[in-house]
Amino acid sequence: MYLNNAWYVAAWSNELGQELMTRTILEKPVLLYRKENGDPVAMGNLCPHRFAPLHMGKRVGDTVQCGYHGMVFGESGKCVLNPHHGGVVSPAMKVHSYPVVEQNGLIWLWTGEAEAADAALIPDFSCYSAAGFETIGGVMDVAANYELITDNLLDLTHADFLHEGTLSSEAITVSKLETIEAGSTVWANRWCPDGIAPPVWGQLMQSQMGADLSTKVDHWLYMRWDAPAHLLLDVGITPLGQPREEGVWVYTGHHLTPVSPTRTLYFWSIVRNHGVGDPDVEAFWKGSIEFAFNGQDKPMIEAQQAVIGSTHIDDLRPVAIPADVAGGRARRALARQIANEAKGLKPESGASPLDELLKKSAGSFAPVLPVV
């Protein structure tokens, strides 16, 4: 069910301080905190003595003391102090230690074999900290399997129906889908030319560009998926036949961290180069995300999960439509990598650096080239 030799998002950097924090990742309780020098630490959250949650204990310098019987654990996961039995520490007195990397405002956790952890396998989300861009983000707790959320993101034709009146545009449903696969990456690219801007984008175009809401636009939705469940969408509008620099666009990031087979932590972001520093634009995007993700996507996906129950959706033999191609490829790519992991094969690498793609896309007209 899970790809273990992979990086998952455990938290946003701004969520994690020196106080003890816990998250459940791949059904395992994880303790997170920062050392006094600011470096992140991740280890198992259950004391091996009586399985008390360590986050209910306290910090002692860079170590953690169990709040139940006082054993102290270092960042390596090993017990460094036993106040009982003359201070004897048995080899079994330890918790699992996770490789952890802080990069582009995210805390990345490696859940597999420590010796296989390679920061170069983290997908490129450098746009989160790129000069000239501003990033906002949050996290939702979704009562559904992470692959259902992946399916939702890789088929954006649902926007015309689930997001009617906000992100909808008839041009999306009739648009051309280009699906590409390479290594651990799948792209689902939709080019939607010569249409009316979706309402949310129309409002933004009006406020940022002074354009009329009836102005015809080219609309694009280019989605990149990297195993196990990290997605980046390049989405925007521009006046008919014009390059992206003449319009408004954003990156939206989506990191899906499985808690259990029927629960997912959904880390989302909006990365923009318009209205930087403008609190009204930030509030606009936060409100739009809250309405679309929390108010529309989440209830539908949770309802799906409630009906499906413990059955895998593929076992129900769903009727396929052309818009399902990218989601199907991502599912097969993930299954292949899980199978390869069982055979002892190395993890696959993924996409090209974002800065190279942005340079390639600059000044492109019809269609505007992807930068994900």
VEXDREN-2710 file (C-alpha; in Angstrom, 1 decimal):
% VEXDREN-2710
k/r/px/py/pz
1/MET/0.0/0.0/0.0
2/TYR/2.8/2.4/0.8
3/LEU/6.1/3.3/-0.9
4/ASN/8.5/3.2/2.1
5/ASN/11.8/4.3/0.5
6/ALA/10.5/7.8/-0.3
7/TRP/10.3/11.3/1.1
8/TYR/7.0/12.4/2.7
9/VAL/6.1/15.8/4.1
10/ALA/5.8/15.7/7.9
11/ALA/5.2/19.4/8.4
12/TRP/5.6/23.0/7.1
13/SER/8.7/24.5/8.6
14/ASN/6.7/27.2/10.3
15/GLU/4.7/24.5/12.1
16/LEU/7.7/23.0/13.8
17/GLY/9.4/24.7/16.8
18/GLN/11.4/23.4/19.8
19/GLU/8.3/22.1/21.5
20/LEU/7.4/18.5/20.9
21/MET/5.0/17.7/18.1
22/THR/3.5/14.5/16.8
23/ARG/2.2/13.3/13.5
24/THR/1.1/9.8/12.3
25/ILE/2.8/8.9/9.0
26/LEU/2.2/5.6/7.3
27/GLU/0.4/4.4/10.4
28/LYS/3.4/5.1/12.6
29/PRO/3.5/7.7/15.4
30/VAL/6.4/10.2/14.8
31/LEU/7.8/12.7/17.2
32/LEU/9.1/15.9/15.7
33/TYR/11.0/18.8/17.2
34/ARG/13.9/21.2/16.6
35/LYS/17.2/21.1/18.4
36/GLU/18.5/24.2/20.1
37/ASN/20.4/25.1/16.9
38/GLY/17.2/24.8/14.9
39/ASP/17.9/21.5/13.1
40/PRO/14.8/19.3/12.9
41/VAL/14.6/15.8/14.5
42/ALA/12.2/13.0/13.8
43/MET/12.0/9.8/15.8
44/GLY/9.4/7.2/16.9
45/ASN/6.9/8.6/19.4
46/LEU/6.4/5.6/21.6
47/CYS/8.7/4.9/24.6
48/PRO/9.8/1.2/24.3
49/HIS/9.2/0.7/28.0
50/ARG/5.5/1.0/28.4
51/PHE/4.7/2.7/25.1
52/ALA/3.9/6.0/26.5
53/PRO/3.7/8.8/23.8
54/LEU/7.0/10.7/24.1
55/HIS/5.4/14.0/23.0
56/MET/3.7/13.9/26.5
57/GLY/7.2/14.2/28.0
58/LYS/9.5/17.2/28.0
59/ARG/12.6/18.5/26.3
60/VAL/15.9/18.2/28.2
61/GLY/18.3/20.2/26.0
62/ASP/18.3/18.4/22.7
63/THR/17.0/15.2/24.2
64/VAL/13.5/14.1/25.2
65/GLN/12.4/12.7/28.5
66/CYS/9.5/10.3/28.7
67/GLY/6.8/11.8/30.9
68/TYR/5.9/8.4/32.4
69/HIS/9.1/6.9/33.9
70/GLY/11.7/9.4/32.9
71/MET/13.8/7.6/30.3
72/VAL/15.7/10.1/28.1
73/PHE/16.2/9.6/24.4
74/GLY/18.7/11.4/22.1
75/GLU/18.2/12.5/18.6
76/SER/19.5/9.2/17.4
77/GLY/16.6/7.4/19.1
78/LYS/18.8/5.7/21.6
79/CYS/18.1/6.0/25.4
80/VAL/20.9/8.1/26.9
81/LEU/19.6/8.0/30.5
82/ASN/17.7/5.4/32.5
83/PRO/16.9/6.7/36.0
84/HIS/16.0/3.1/37.1
85/HIS/17.9/-0.1/37.7
86/GLY/21.2/1.6/38.4
87/GLY/21.1/3.4/35.1
88/VAL/21.5/0.3/33.0
89/VAL/20.5/0.9/29.4
90/SER/19.7/-2.2/27.3
91/PRO/20.2/-2.3/23.6
92/ALA/16.5/-2.5/23.1
93/MET/15.9/0.8/24.9
94/LYS/15.6/2.8/21.7
95/VAL/13.1/4.3/19.2
96/HIS/13.4/4.5/15.4
97/SER/15.2/7.5/14.1
98/TYR/14.1/9.0/10.7
99/PRO/16.3/10.8/8.2
100/VAL/14.9/14.3/7.9
101/VAL/15.6/17.2/5.6
102/GLU/14.3/20.8/5.8
103/GLN/14.0/22.2/2.3
104/ASN/11.9/25.0/0.7
105/GLY/9.8/25.6/3.8
106/LEU/9.0/21.9/4.3
107/ILE/10.1/19.2/6.7
108/TRP/10.7/16.1/4.6
109/LEU/10.8/12.6/6.3
110/TRP/12.3/9.5/4.8
111/THR/10.3/6.5/6.0
112/GLY/12.4/3.6/4.5
113/GLU/15.9/2.3/5.0
114/ALA/18.1/5.0/6.4
115/GLU/21.0/4.1/4.2
116/ALA/18.9/4.6/1.1
117/ALA/17.9/8.1/2.1
118/ASP/19.0/10.6/-0.6
119/ALA/18.0/14.2/-0.5
120/ALA/18.5/14.4/-4.3
121/LEU/15.3/12.3/-4.6
122/ILE/13.1/15.0/-3.1
123/PRO/11.0/16.5/-6.0
124/ASP/11.8/20.0/-7.0
125/PHE/9.6/22.5/-5.2
126/SER/12.2/25.3/-5.3
127/CYS/9.4/27.7/-6.4
128/TYR/8.4/27.8/-2.7
129/SER/11.4/29.9/-1.9
130/ALA/12.2/31.5/-5.3
131/ALA/13.0/35.3/-5.5
132/GLY/10.0/37.3/-6.6
133/PHE/7.4/34.8/-5.5
134/GLU/5.4/34.6/-2.3
135/THR/4.1/31.4/-0.8
136/ILE/1.2/30.7/1.5
137/GLY/0.4/27.2/2.7
138/GLY/-1.7/25.1/5.1
139/VAL/-2.6/21.5/5.9
140/MET/-6.0/19.7/5.8
141/ASP/-6.9/16.4/7.5
142/VAL/-8.8/14.4/4.9
143/ALA/-10.7/11.2/5.8
144/ALA/-9.8/9.4/2.6
145/ASN/-7.0/7.4/1.0
146/TYR/-4.2/9.5/-0.5
147/GLU/-4.6/7.9/-4.0
148/LEU/-8.2/9.2/-4.2
149/ILE/-6.9/12.7/-3.7
150/THR/-4.2/12.1/-6.4
151/ASP/-6.9/11.0/-8.8
152/ASN/-8.8/14.2/-8.1
153/LEU/-5.8/16.4/-8.8
154/LEU/-4.7/14.6/-12.0
155/ASP/-8.2/14.9/-13.5
156/LEU/-9.1/18.6/-13.4
157/THR/-12.1/18.2/-15.6
158/HIS/-14.1/18.0/-12.4
159/ALA/-13.6/21.8/-12.0
160/ASP/-16.6/22.4/-14.4
161/PHE/-18.9/20.5/-12.1
162/LEU/-17.6/20.3/-8.5
163/HIS/-16.2/23.9/-8.7
164/GLU/-19.1/25.3/-10.7
165/GLY/-19.1/29.1/-10.4
166/THR/-15.5/29.4/-9.0
167/LEU/-12.9/27.4/-11.0
168/SER/-15.2/26.2/-13.8
169/SER/-14.8/26.8/-17.5
170/GLU/-16.3/24.9/-20.3
171/ALA/-12.9/25.1/-22.0
172/ILE/-11.5/22.7/-19.5
173/THR/-13.8/19.9/-20.3
174/VAL/-13.2/20.1/-24.0
175/SER/-9.5/20.8/-23.7
176/LYS/-6.7/18.7/-25.0
177/LEU/-5.0/16.5/-22.4
178/GLU/-1.3/15.7/-22.8
179/THR/0.0/12.9/-20.5
180/ILE/3.7/12.3/-20.2
181/GLU/5.6/9.8/-18.0
182/ALA/9.3/9.7/-17.2
183/GLY/10.9/7.9/-14.3
184/SER/9.0/8.7/-11.1
185/THR/7.1/11.6/-12.7
186/VAL/3.8/11.9/-14.6
187/TRP/2.5/15.1/-16.2
188/ALA/-1.1/15.9/-16.9
189/ASN/-1.2/19.0/-19.1
190/ARG/-4.3/20.8/-20.2
191/TRP/-4.3/23.7/-22.7
192/CYS/-7.7/25.5/-22.7
193/PRO/-7.6/28.3/-25.3
194/ASP/-10.1/30.9/-26.4
195/GLY/-12.6/30.8/-23.5
196/ILE/-14.1/33.0/-20.8
197/ALA/-11.9/33.0/-17.6
198/PRO/-13.1/30.9/-14.7
199/PRO/-14.8/33.2/-12.2
200/VAL/-12.0/33.1/-9.6
201/TRP/-9.4/33.9/-12.3
202/GLY/-11.7/36.5/-13.8
203/GLN/-11.8/38.4/-10.5
204/LEU/-8.1/38.2/-10.3
205/MET/-7.6/39.4/-13.8
206/GLN/-9.9/42.3/-13.2
207/SER/-8.2/43.4/-9.9
208/GLN/-4.6/42.8/-11.1
209/MET/-4.9/43.8/-14.8
210/GLY/-8.0/45.9/-15.0
211/ALA/-9.3/43.6/-17.7
212/ASP/-13.0/43.1/-18.5
213/LEU/-14.6/39.9/-17.3
214/SER/-15.8/39.1/-20.8
215/THR/-12.3/39.2/-22.2
216/LYS/-11.4/35.9/-24.0
217/VAL/-8.4/34.2/-22.5
218/ASP/-6.1/31.2/-22.9
219/HIS/-6.2/29.1/-19.8
220/TRP/-3.7/26.4/-18.8
221/LEU/-3.6/23.7/-16.1
222/TYR/-0.3/21.8/-16.1
223/MET/0.1/19.2/-13.3
224/ARG/3.2/17.3/-12.3
225/TRP/3.0/14.2/-10.1
226/ASP/6.0/12.6/-8.3
227/ALA/5.8/9.4/-6.3
228/PRO/4.5/8.8/-3.8
229/ALA/2.1/11.7/-3.9
230/HIS/3.7/15.1/-4.5
231/LEU/2.0/17.3/-7.1
232/LEU/2.7/20.8/-8.5
233/LEU/0.2/22.6/-10.7
234/ASP/1.2/25.5/-13.0
235/VAL/-2.1/27.2/-13.7
236/GLY/-3.2/30.6/-15.0
237/ILE/-4.7/32.7/-17.7
238/THR/-3.5/35.2/-20.2
239/PRO/-5.2/37.4/-22.9
240/LEU/-5.8/35.4/-26.1
241/GLY/-2.5/34.5/-27.8
242/GLN/-0.3/36.2/-25.2
243/PRO/2.6/34.8/-23.2
244/ARG/2.2/34.0/-19.5
245/GLU/4.0/37.3/-18.6
246/GLU/0.9/39.2/-19.8
247/GLY/-1.5/37.3/-17.6
248/VAL/-1.8/36.0/-14.0
249/TRP/-0.7/32.6/-12.9
250/VAL/0.3/30.6/-9.8
251/TYR/1.9/27.4/-8.7
252/THR/-0.2/25.3/-6.4
253/GLY/1.5/22.6/-4.4
254/HIS/-0.1/19.4/-3.1
255/HIS/1.7/17.0/-0.8
256/LEU/-0.3/14.0/0.4
257/THR/1.0/12.2/3.4
258/PRO/-0.8/9.0/4.3
259/VAL/-1.9/8.6/8.0
260/SER/-3.7/5.4/7.4
261/PRO/-5.5/3.6/4.5
262/THR/-8.4/6.0/5.0
263/ARG/-6.8/9.2/6.2
264/THR/-4.4/11.7/4.7
265/LEU/-2.6/14.9/5.7
266/TYR/-2.9/17.2/2.7
267/PHE/-0.3/20.0/2.7
268/TRP/-1.3/22.6/0.1
269/SER/0.4/25.8/-1.1
270/ILE/-0.2/28.8/-3.4
271/VAL/3.0/30.4/-4.9
272/ARG/2.4/33.7/-6.8
273/ASN/4.4/36.5/-8.4
274/HIS/1.5/38.9/-8.5
275/GLY/0.3/41.0/-5.5
276/VAL/3.4/40.1/-3.6
277/GLY/3.2/41.7/-0.1
278/ASP/-0.5/42.7/-0.7
279/PRO/-2.6/41.3/2.2
280/ASP/-5.8/41.6/0.1
281/VAL/-4.3/39.3/-2.6
282/GLU/-3.2/36.9/0.1
283/ALA/-6.6/36.9/1.7
284/PHE/-8.2/36.3/-1.8
285/TRP/-6.1/33.2/-2.3
286/LYS/-6.6/31.9/1.2
287/GLY/-10.4/32.3/0.8
288/SER/-10.4/30.7/-2.6
289/ILE/-8.5/27.6/-1.3
290/GLU/-10.6/27.3/1.7
291/PHE/-13.8/27.3/-0.4
292/ALA/-12.5/25.0/-3.2
293/PHE/-10.4/22.5/-1.3
294/ASN/-12.0/22.4/2.1
295/GLY/-15.6/23.2/1.0
296/GLN/-15.8/21.2/-2.2
297/ASP/-13.0/18.7/-2.9
298/LYS/-12.7/17.4/0.6
299/PRO/-16.4/16.6/1.2
300/MET/-16.7/14.8/-2.2
301/ILE/-13.5/12.7/-1.7
302/GLU/-14.5/11.8/1.9
303/ALA/-17.9/10.7/0.6
304/GLN/-16.2/8.5/-2.0
305/GLN/-14.1/6.9/0.7
306/ALA/-17.2/6.3/2.9
307/VAL/-18.9/4.5/0.1
308/ILE/-15.8/2.5/-1.0
309/GLY/-14.9/1.5/2.6
310/SER/-11.9/-0.8/2.8
311/THR/-12.2/-1.9/-0.9
312/HIS/-9.5/-0.7/-3.2
313/ILE/-11.2/1.4/-6.0
314/ASP/-9.5/-0.6/-8.7
315/ASP/-11.2/-3.8/-7.4
316/LEU/-14.5/-2.1/-8.0
317/ARG/-13.7/-1.9/-11.7
318/PRO/-14.5/1.8/-12.3
319/VAL/-15.7/2.8/-15.7
320/ALA/-12.9/4.8/-17.3
321/ILE/-13.0/8.0/-19.4
322/PRO/-10.2/9.7/-21.3
323/ALA/-9.6/12.2/-18.4
324/ASP/-8.5/9.2/-16.2
325/VAL/-5.4/8.5/-18.2
326/ALA/-2.9/10.5/-16.0
327/GLY/-4.4/9.2/-12.8
328/GLY/-4.1/5.6/-14.1
329/ARG/-0.5/6.2/-15.1
330/ALA/0.3/7.6/-11.7
331/ARG/-1.3/4.6/-10.0
332/ARG/0.7/2.2/-12.2
333/ALA/3.9/4.1/-11.6
334/LEU/3.4/4.0/-7.9
335/ALA/2.5/0.2/-7.9
336/ARG/5.6/-0.4/-10.0
337/GLN/7.9/1.4/-7.6
338/ILE/6.3/-0.4/-4.6
339/ALA/7.0/-3.7/-6.4
340/ASN/10.5/-2.6/-7.3
341/GLU/11.2/-1.7/-3.6
342/ALA/10.1/-5.2/-2.6
343/LYS/12.8/-6.6/-5.0
344/GLY/15.4/-4.4/-3.5
345/LEU/15.7/-2.0/-6.4
346/LYS/16.8/1.6/-5.9
347/PRO/14.1/4.4/-6.0
348/GLU/13.5/6.2/-9.3
349/SER/14.4/9.8/-9.8
350/GLY/12.0/12.4/-11.2
351/ALA/11.5/15.7/-13.0
352/SER/13.7/18.5/-14.4
353/PRO/14.7/21.6/-12.3
354/LEU/12.0/24.2/-12.3
355/ASP/14.3/27.1/-13.0
356/GLU/15.2/25.6/-16.3
357/LEU/11.6/25.1/-17.3
358/LEU/10.7/28.7/-16.4
359/LYS/13.4/30.0/-18.7
360/LYS/12.2/27.8/-21.5
361/SER/8.6/28.9/-21.0
362/ALA/9.3/32.7/-20.9
363/GLY/7.9/34.4/-23.9
364/SER/6.0/31.4/-25.2
365/PHE/2.7/32.2/-26.9
366/ALA/0.2/29.5/-27.9
367/PRO/0.3/27.3/-26.1
368/VAL/2.1/28.7/-23.1
369/LEU/4.8/26.1/-22.2
370/PRO/4.6/24.3/-18.8
371/VAL/6.9/25.2/-15.9
372/VAL/6.4/22.2/-13.7
END
